[in-house]
Amino acid sequence: MRVSNLIFDAKMKNNAWLGHRVQMPKTDAQRYVSSTKAAADFIAEFGDVEIVHNEKYGHYAVPEFAEGRAEYSKLKQAYCDQFGSN
């Protein structure tokens, strides 16, 4: 499945927080994609990447972003090891 295949309902269009959560590259953040415009904006920025629904956490993982996210997590862990976490 790709970002362009996401389906949006009326509730999502009226409330972005009810949209699909899609992983971002090089961070542990996720972007809410709640309309065709939001999907088009995501695709313009990152491409029409393949997404896989993560049943446990309820978001869409992006295998193409895995390496960048792992590197970010490694750096974040090193920071937490050095300075602690809040």
MOPAC internal coordinates of N, CA, C and O (Angstrom, degrees):
PM7 1SCF
backbone

  N    0.0000 0     0.00 0     0.00 0    0    0    0
  C    1.4412 1     0.00 0     0.00 0    1    0    0
  C    1.5334 1   108.25 1     0.00 0    2    1    0
  O    1.2310 1   120.82 1   -30.51 1    3    2    1
  N    1.3001 1   116.05 1   149.49 1    3    2    1
  C    1.4592 1   122.34 1   179.90 1    5    3    2
  C    1.5269 1   109.80 1  -123.52 1    6    5    3
  O    1.2310 1   121.01 1   -15.69 1    7    6    5
  N    1.3200 1   115.68 1   164.31 1    7    6    5
  C    1.4626 1   120.51 1  -179.84 1    9    7    6
  C    1.5264 1   110.17 1   -54.97 1   10    9    7
  O    1.2310 1   120.01 1   141.84 1   11   10    9
  N    1.3165 1   117.59 1   -38.16 1   11   10    9
  C    1.4657 1   121.56 1  -179.69 1   13   11   10
  C    1.5258 1   112.94 1   -65.08 1   14   13   11
  O    1.2310 1   119.74 1   165.10 1   15   14   13
  N    1.3289 1   118.11 1   -14.90 1   15   14   13
  C    1.4586 1   122.11 1   179.42 1   17   15   14
  C    1.5250 1   113.86 1   -89.68 1   18   17   15
  O    1.2310 1   119.94 1   174.38 1   19   18   17
  N    1.3310 1   117.72 1    -5.62 1   19   18   17
  C    1.4617 1   120.43 1  -178.90 1   21   19   18
  C    1.5285 1   110.31 1   -62.82 1   22   21   19
  O    1.2310 1   121.06 1   -36.23 1   23   22   21
  N    1.3127 1   115.57 1   143.77 1   23   22   21
  C    1.4646 1   122.18 1   178.99 1   25   23   22
  C    1.5201 1   107.96 1  -112.80 1   26   25   23
  O    1.2310 1   120.92 1   -41.86 1   27   26   25
  N    1.3217 1   115.84 1   138.14 1   27   26   25
  C    1.4582 1   121.83 1  -176.31 1   29   27   26
  C    1.5204 1   110.20 1  -118.25 1   30   29   27
  O    1.2310 1   121.00 1   -41.17 1   31   30   29
  N    1.3381 1   115.68 1   138.83 1   31   30   29
  C    1.4568 1   119.69 1   176.34 1   33   31   30
  C    1.5272 1   109.45 1  -105.22 1   34   33   31
  O    1.2310 1   120.50 1    -6.21 1   35   34   33
  N    1.3227 1   116.65 1   173.79 1   35   34   33
  C    1.4626 1   121.68 1  -176.84 1   37   35   34
  C    1.5244 1   111.74 1   -60.86 1   38   37   35
  O    1.2310 1   119.93 1   143.25 1   39   38   37
  N    1.3225 1   117.74 1   -36.75 1   39   38   37
  C    1.4643 1   120.82 1  -179.53 1   41   39   38
  C    1.5222 1   110.79 1   -62.27 1   42   41   39
  O    1.2310 1   120.28 1   139.02 1   43   42   41
  N    1.3317 1   117.08 1   -40.98 1   43   42   41
  C    1.4625 1   121.02 1   179.35 1   45   43   42
  C    1.5195 1   111.00 1   -64.73 1   46   45   43
  O    1.2310 1   120.61 1   139.29 1   47   46   45
  N    1.3162 1   116.44 1   -40.71 1   47   46   45
  C    1.4647 1   120.28 1  -178.01 1   49   47   46
  C    1.5190 1   111.56 1   -65.49 1   50   49   47
  O    1.2310 1   120.30 1   151.32 1   51   50   49
  N    1.3315 1   117.03 1   -28.68 1   51   50   49
  C    1.4616 1   121.58 1  -179.53 1   53   51   50
  C    1.5250 1   112.92 1   -91.22 1   54   53   51
  O    1.2310 1   120.21 1   163.30 1   55   54   53
  N    1.3274 1   117.21 1   -16.70 1   55   54   53
  C    1.4594 1   120.98 1  -178.03 1   57   55   54
  C    1.5282 1   108.34 1  -145.58 1   58   57   55
  O    1.2310 1   120.64 1   -77.28 1   59   58   57
  N    1.3222 1   116.38 1   102.72 1   59   58   57
  C    1.4674 1   121.16 1  -175.81 1   61   59   58
  C    1.5236 1   112.90 1   -58.21 1   62   61   59
  O    1.2310 1   120.12 1   151.26 1   63   62   61
  N    1.3441 1   117.38 1   -28.74 1   63   62   61
  C    1.4695 1   120.88 1  -179.01 1   65   63   62
  C    1.5262 1   112.28 1   -66.58 1   66   65   63
  O    1.2310 1   120.02 1   166.15 1   67   66   65
  N    1.3203 1   117.57 1   -13.85 1   67   66   65
  C    1.4632 1   120.99 1   177.61 1   69   67   66
  C    1.5272 1   111.77 1   -93.70 1   70   69   67
  O    1.2310 1   120.36 1  -177.74 1   71   70   69
  N    1.3224 1   116.92 1     2.26 1   71   70   69
  C    1.4611 1   121.44 1  -178.63 1   73   71   70
  C    1.5213 1   113.23 1   -73.83 1   74   73   71
  O    1.2310 1   121.62 1     1.57 1   75   74   73
  N    1.3031 1   114.50 1  -178.43 1   75   74   73
  C    1.4637 1   121.99 1   177.76 1   77   75   74
  C    1.5271 1   108.92 1   -77.42 1   78   77   75
  O    1.2310 1   120.22 1   -45.39 1   79   78   77
  N    1.3313 1   117.19 1   134.61 1   79   78   77
  C    1.4608 1   121.63 1   175.83 1   81   79   78
  C    1.5225 1   108.47 1   -93.79 1   82   81   79
  O    1.2310 1   121.15 1   -55.30 1   83   82   81
  N    1.3389 1   115.40 1   124.70 1   83   82   81
  C    1.4623 1   121.69 1  -177.77 1   85   83   82
  C    1.5288 1   108.35 1  -123.71 1   86   85   83
  O    1.2310 1   120.91 1   -47.50 1   87   86   85
  N    1.3271 1   115.86 1   132.50 1   87   86   85
  C    1.4648 1   121.32 1   179.67 1   89   87   86
  C    1.5198 1   110.99 1   -60.36 1   90   89   87
  O    1.2310 1   121.99 1   -31.79 1   91   90   89
  N    1.3392 1   113.79 1   148.21 1   91   90   89
  C    1.4578 1   121.85 1   176.78 1   93   91   90
  C    1.5308 1   108.65 1  -105.73 1   94   93   91
  O    1.2310 1   120.15 1   -22.46 1   95   94   93
  N    1.3435 1   117.32 1   157.54 1   95   94   93
  C    1.4625 1   119.49 1   178.44 1   97   95   94
  C    1.5248 1   111.65 1   -80.73 1   98   97   95
  O    1.2310 1   120.64 1   -29.59 1   99   98   97
  N    1.3241 1   116.39 1   150.41 1   99   98   97
  C    1.4689 1   124.56 1   171.85 1  101   99   98
  C    1.5228 1   113.71 1    56.73 1  102  101   99
  O    1.2310 1   119.64 1  -149.63 1  103  102  101
  N    1.3196 1   118.30 1    30.37 1  103  102  101
  C    1.4525 1   124.13 1   176.08 1  105  103  102
  C    1.5229 1   108.06 1  -161.77 1  106  105  103
  O    1.2310 1   120.60 1    -8.76 1  107  106  105
  N    1.3253 1   116.46 1   171.24 1  107  106  105
  C    1.4638 1   118.54 1   175.79 1  109  107  106
  C    1.5330 1   110.68 1   -99.69 1  110  109  107
  O    1.2310 1   120.49 1  -168.08 1  111  110  109
  N    1.3269 1   116.68 1    11.92 1  111  110  109
  C    1.4680 1   121.67 1  -179.23 1  113  111  110
  C    1.5284 1   111.52 1   -80.35 1  114  113  111
  O    1.2310 1   122.11 1   -16.87 1  115  114  113
  N    1.3178 1   113.56 1   163.13 1  115  114  113
  C    1.4571 1   121.78 1   174.24 1  117  115  114
  C    1.5187 1   108.10 1  -128.79 1  118  117  115
  O    1.2310 1   120.40 1   -29.08 1  119  118  117
  N    1.3122 1   116.83 1   150.92 1  119  118  117
  C    1.4648 1   120.98 1   177.19 1  121  119  118
  C    1.5197 1   108.52 1  -110.51 1  122  121  119
  O    1.2310 1   121.06 1   -43.92 1  123  122  121
  N    1.3222 1   115.57 1   136.08 1  123  122  121
  C    1.4533 1   120.33 1   174.02 1  125  123  122
  C    1.5214 1   108.36 1   -80.87 1  126  125  123
  O    1.2310 1   120.87 1   -55.49 1  127  126  125
  N    1.3136 1   115.94 1   124.51 1  127  126  125
  C    1.4546 1   122.63 1   177.29 1  129  127  126
  C    1.5277 1   105.43 1  -114.82 1  130  129  127
  O    1.2310 1   121.14 1   -72.69 1  131  130  129
  N    1.3435 1   115.42 1   107.31 1  131  130  129
  C    1.4616 1   119.54 1  -169.27 1  133  131  130
  C    1.5228 1   114.42 1  -122.46 1  134  133  131
  O    1.2310 1   120.12 1  -174.95 1  135  134  133
  N    1.3334 1   117.37 1     5.05 1  135  134  133
  C    1.4639 1   120.20 1  -179.99 1  137  135  134
  C    1.5203 1   109.13 1  -157.80 1  138  137  135
  O    1.2310 1   121.03 1    -9.95 1  139  138  137
  N    1.3171 1   115.64 1   170.05 1  139  138  137
  C    1.4626 1   118.85 1   178.09 1  141  139  138
  C    1.5245 1   110.08 1   -64.81 1  142  141  139
  O    1.2310 1   119.61 1   146.41 1  143  142  141
  N    1.3278 1   118.35 1   -33.59 1  143  142  141
  C    1.4625 1   120.53 1   177.00 1  145  143  142
  C    1.5265 1   110.54 1   -66.16 1  146  145  143
  O    1.2310 1   120.04 1   135.76 1  147  146  145
  N    1.3315 1   117.53 1   -44.24 1  147  146  145
  C    1.4610 1   120.81 1   178.30 1  149  147  146
  C    1.5263 1   110.41 1   -61.98 1  150  149  147
  O    1.2310 1   120.26 1   140.72 1  151  150  149
  N    1.3194 1   117.11 1   -39.28 1  151  150  149
  C    1.4651 1   120.73 1   177.71 1  153  151  150
  C    1.5279 1   110.12 1   -65.20 1  154  153  151
  O    1.2310 1   120.37 1   137.47 1  155  154  153
  N    1.3329 1   116.91 1   -42.53 1  155  154  153
  C    1.4643 1   120.73 1   179.20 1  157  155  154
  C    1.5310 1   110.30 1   -63.68 1  158  157  155
  O    1.2310 1   120.17 1   140.50 1  159  158  157
  N    1.3244 1   117.29 1   -39.50 1  159  158  157
  C    1.4635 1   120.91 1   178.12 1  161  159  158
  C    1.5278 1   111.08 1   -64.47 1  162  161  159
  O    1.2310 1   120.46 1   137.28 1  163  162  161
  N    1.3410 1   116.73 1   -42.72 1  163  162  161
  C    1.4631 1   121.46 1   177.79 1  165  163  162
  C    1.5304 1   109.49 1   -61.34 1  166  165  163
  O    1.2310 1   120.59 1   132.88 1  167  166  165
  N    1.3216 1   116.49 1   -47.12 1  167  166  165
  C    1.4683 1   121.58 1  -178.57 1  169  167  166
  C    1.5261 1   110.57 1   -63.10 1  170  169  167
  O    1.2310 1   120.02 1   139.84 1  171  170  169
  N    1.3371 1   117.57 1   -40.16 1  171  170  169
  C    1.4638 1   120.73 1   178.85 1  173  171  170
  C    1.5255 1   111.29 1   -62.37 1  174  173  171
  O    1.2310 1   120.79 1   144.96 1  175  174  173
  N    1.3211 1   116.10 1   -35.04 1  175  174  173
  C    1.4631 1   120.00 1  -177.44 1  177  175  174
  C    1.5293 1   113.54 1   -84.14 1  178  177  175
  O    1.2310 1   120.42 1   140.14 1  179  178  177
  N    1.3376 1   116.79 1   -39.86 1  179  178  177
  C    1.4709 1   120.49 1  -172.08 1  181  179  178
  C    1.5210 1   114.57 1  -121.57 1  182  181  179
  O    1.2310 1   119.66 1   173.40 1  183  182  181
  N    1.3010 1   118.26 1    -6.60 1  183  182  181
  C    1.4565 1   122.04 1  -176.84 1  185  183  182
  C    1.5171 1   111.20 1    92.73 1  186  185  183
  O    1.2310 1   120.98 1   -13.69 1  187  186  185
  N    1.2948 1   115.72 1   166.31 1  187  186  185
  C    1.4714 1   121.51 1   178.85 1  189  187  186
  C    1.5265 1   107.94 1   -84.60 1  190  189  187
  O    1.2310 1   121.41 1  -108.44 1  191  190  189
  N    1.3331 1   114.91 1    71.56 1  191  190  189
  C    1.4585 1   121.61 1  -173.47 1  193  191  190
  C    1.5266 1   111.61 1   -74.08 1  194  193  191
  O    1.2310 1   121.73 1   -23.53 1  195  194  193
  N    1.3181 1   114.30 1   156.47 1  195  194  193
  C    1.4597 1   120.85 1   174.74 1  197  195  194
  C    1.5236 1   108.54 1   -72.15 1  198  197  195
  O    1.2310 1   120.65 1   -41.26 1  199  198  197
  N    1.3312 1   116.36 1   138.74 1  199  198  197
  C    1.4581 1   121.91 1   178.75 1  201  199  198
  C    1.5256 1   109.27 1  -127.11 1  202  201  199
  O    1.2310 1   121.15 1   -31.58 1  203  202  201
  N    1.3269 1   115.41 1   148.42 1  203  202  201
  C    1.4617 1   121.65 1  -179.91 1  205  203  202
  C    1.5237 1   107.58 1  -130.28 1  206  205  203
  O    1.2310 1   120.32 1   -55.01 1  207  206  205
  N    1.3268 1   117.00 1   124.99 1  207  206  205
  C    1.4640 1   120.11 1  -178.23 1  209  207  206
  C    1.5238 1   110.28 1   -70.75 1  210  209  207
  O    1.2310 1   120.94 1   -51.42 1  211  210  209
  N    1.3198 1   115.80 1   128.58 1  211  210  209
  C    1.4566 1   122.55 1   177.36 1  213  211  210
  C    1.5272 1   106.79 1   -96.28 1  214  213  211
  O    1.2310 1   120.38 1   -75.16 1  215  214  213
  N    1.3120 1   116.87 1   104.84 1  215  214  213
  C    1.4674 1   122.03 1  -176.47 1  217  215  214
  C    1.5224 1   112.38 1   -61.92 1  218  217  215
  O    1.2310 1   120.25 1   142.04 1  219  218  217
  N    1.3239 1   117.13 1   -37.96 1  219  218  217
  C    1.4662 1   120.73 1  -176.81 1  221  219  218
  C    1.5223 1   112.11 1   -63.60 1  222  221  219
  O    1.2310 1   120.59 1   135.29 1  223  222  221
  N    1.3361 1   116.48 1   -44.71 1  223  222  221
  C    1.4631 1   120.53 1  -175.08 1  225  223  222
  C    1.5276 1   113.49 1  -104.73 1  226  225  223
  O    1.2310 1   119.85 1   170.60 1  227  226  225
  N    1.3107 1   117.90 1    -9.40 1  227  226  225
  C    1.4584 1   121.58 1   175.08 1  229  227  226
  C    1.5174 1   115.74 1    74.57 1  230  229  227
  O    1.2310 1   119.79 1  -158.86 1  231  230  229
  N    1.3195 1   118.00 1    21.14 1  231  230  229
  C    1.4572 1   120.53 1   177.68 1  233  231  230
  C    1.5230 1   109.12 1  -119.58 1  234  233  231
  O    1.2310 1   120.94 1    -4.99 1  235  234  233
  N    1.3286 1   115.82 1   175.01 1  235  234  233
  C    1.4530 1   120.60 1   175.75 1  237  235  234
  C    1.5249 1   109.15 1  -102.01 1  238  237  235
  O    1.2310 1   120.70 1   -59.22 1  239  238  237
  N    1.3147 1   116.27 1   120.78 1  239  238  237
  C    1.4563 1   122.46 1   175.60 1  241  239  238
  C    1.5249 1   108.29 1   -84.09 1  242  241  239
  O    1.2310 1   120.77 1   -30.03 1  243  242  241
  N    1.3148 1   116.13 1   149.97 1  243  242  241
  C    1.4646 1   122.09 1   178.74 1  245  243  242
  C    1.5262 1   107.21 1  -119.72 1  246  245  243
  O    1.2310 1   119.99 1   -80.48 1  247  246  245
  N    1.3406 1   117.62 1    99.52 1  247  246  245
  C    1.4667 1   120.12 1  -177.56 1  249  247  246
  C    1.5291 1   113.49 1   -53.33 1  250  249  247
  O    1.2310 1   120.11 1   145.69 1  251  250  249
  N    1.3151 1   117.39 1   -34.31 1  251  250  249
  C    1.4662 1   121.74 1  -179.40 1  253  251  250
  C    1.5367 1   112.10 1   -62.76 1  254  253  251
  O    1.2310 1   120.39 1   153.81 1  255  254  253
  N    1.3330 1   116.85 1   -26.19 1  255  254  253
  C    1.4587 1   121.51 1  -179.00 1  257  255  254
  C    1.5266 1   113.12 1   -91.42 1  258  257  255
  O    1.2310 1   119.38 1   178.07 1  259  258  257
  N    1.3167 1   118.78 1    -1.93 1  259  258  257
  C    1.4684 1   122.62 1  -172.46 1  261  259  258
  C    1.5307 1   112.81 1   -57.55 1  262  261  259
  O    1.2310 1   119.81 1   135.98 1  263  262  261
  N    1.3129 1   117.97 1   -44.02 1  263  262  261
  C    1.4642 1   120.71 1  -177.00 1  265  263  262
  C    1.5352 1   111.09 1   -64.79 1  266  265  263
  O    1.2310 1   120.04 1   134.70 1  267  266  265
  N    1.3166 1   117.52 1   -45.30 1  267  266  265
  C    1.4598 1   121.11 1   178.99 1  269  267  266
  C    1.5186 1   112.35 1   -65.20 1  270  269  267
  O    1.2310 1   120.41 1   141.78 1  271  270  269
  N    1.3244 1   116.82 1   -38.22 1  271  270  269
  C    1.4602 1   121.09 1   178.48 1  273  271  270
  C    1.5355 1   109.97 1   -67.99 1  274  273  271
  O    1.2310 1   120.17 1   141.70 1  275  274  273
  N    1.3180 1   117.27 1   -38.30 1  275  274  273
  C    1.4718 1   120.60 1   178.79 1  277  275  274
  C    1.5260 1   110.39 1   -64.96 1  278  277  275
  O    1.2310 1   120.24 1   139.01 1  279  278  277
  N    1.3185 1   117.15 1   -40.99 1  279  278  277
  C    1.4638 1   120.78 1   178.08 1  281  279  278
  C    1.5255 1   110.40 1   -64.18 1  282  281  279
  O    1.2310 1   120.27 1   137.13 1  283  282  281
  N    1.3234 1   117.09 1   -42.87 1  283  282  281
  C    1.4688 1   121.19 1   176.96 1  285  283  282
  C    1.5309 1   110.13 1   -59.96 1  286  285  283
  O    1.2310 1   120.35 1   134.10 1  287  286  285
  N    1.3314 1   116.94 1   -45.90 1  287  286  285
  C    1.4634 1   120.91 1  -179.51 1  289  287  286
  C    1.5269 1   111.45 1   -61.82 1  290  289  287
  O    1.2310 1   120.63 1   141.49 1  291  290  289
  N    1.3142 1   116.40 1   -38.51 1  291  290  289
  C    1.4631 1   121.18 1   178.07 1  293  291  290
  C    1.5323 1   110.46 1   -62.49 1  294  293  291
  O    1.2310 1   120.54 1   133.96 1  295  294  293
  N    1.3182 1   116.56 1   -46.04 1  295  294  293
  C    1.4627 1   120.79 1   178.74 1  297  295  294
  C    1.5244 1   111.59 1   -66.18 1  298  297  295
  O    1.2310 1   120.50 1   140.45 1  299  298  297
  N    1.3028 1   116.65 1   -39.55 1  299  298  297
  C    1.4640 1   120.85 1   179.32 1  301  299  298
  C    1.5321 1   110.27 1   -65.18 1  302  301  299
  O    1.2310 1   120.35 1   139.45 1  303  302  301
  N    1.3290 1   116.93 1   -40.55 1  303  302  301
  C    1.4560 1   120.70 1   178.55 1  305  303  302
  C    1.5268 1   111.06 1   -65.34 1  306  305  303
  O    1.2310 1   120.34 1   139.65 1  307  306  305
  N    1.3210 1   116.95 1   -40.35 1  307  306  305
  C    1.4617 1   120.47 1   177.98 1  309  307  306
  C    1.5283 1   110.39 1   -61.90 1  310  309  307
  O    1.2310 1   120.32 1   139.45 1  311  310  309
  N    1.3183 1   116.99 1   -40.55 1  311  310  309
  C    1.4629 1   121.06 1   177.40 1  313  311  310
  C    1.5316 1   110.23 1   -62.85 1  314  313  311
  O    1.2310 1   120.58 1   133.51 1  315  314  313
  N    1.3332 1   116.50 1   -46.49 1  315  314  313
  C    1.4697 1   120.70 1   179.69 1  317  315  314
  C    1.5267 1   111.38 1   -63.29 1  318  317  315
  O    1.2310 1   120.37 1   142.34 1  319  318  317
  N    1.3241 1   116.90 1   -37.66 1  319  318  317
  C    1.4612 1   120.56 1   177.74 1  321  319  318
  C    1.5308 1   110.64 1   -63.34 1  322  321  319
  O    1.2310 1   120.69 1   142.79 1  323  322  321
  N    1.3203 1   116.29 1   -37.21 1  323  322  321
  C    1.4597 1   121.00 1  -177.26 1  325  323  322
  C    1.5364 1   112.26 1   -80.38 1  326  325  323
  O    1.2310 1   120.44 1   135.77 1  327  326  325
  N    1.3282 1   116.76 1   -44.23 1  327  326  325
  C    1.4557 1   120.61 1  -171.44 1  329  327  326
  C    1.5325 1   113.93 1  -113.60 1  330  329  327
  O    1.2310 1   119.79 1   173.04 1  331  330  329
  N    1.3260 1   118.00 1    -6.96 1  331  330  329
  C    1.4500 1   121.00 1  -175.48 1  333  331  330
  C    1.5302 1   110.48 1    83.64 1  334  333  331
  O    1.2310 1   121.07 1    -6.13 1  335  334  333
  N    1.2990 1   115.55 1   173.87 1  335  334  333
  C    1.4619 1   119.66 1   178.40 1  337  335  334
  C    1.5291 1   108.66 1  -121.25 1  338  337  335
  O    1.2310 1   120.91 1   -22.72 1  339  338  337
  N    1.2922 1   115.86 1   157.28 1  339  338  337
  C    1.4697 1   120.32 1  -177.81 1  341  339  338
  C    1.5071 1   110.04 1   -85.20 1  342  341  339
  O    1.2310 1   120.10 1   180.00 1  343  342  341

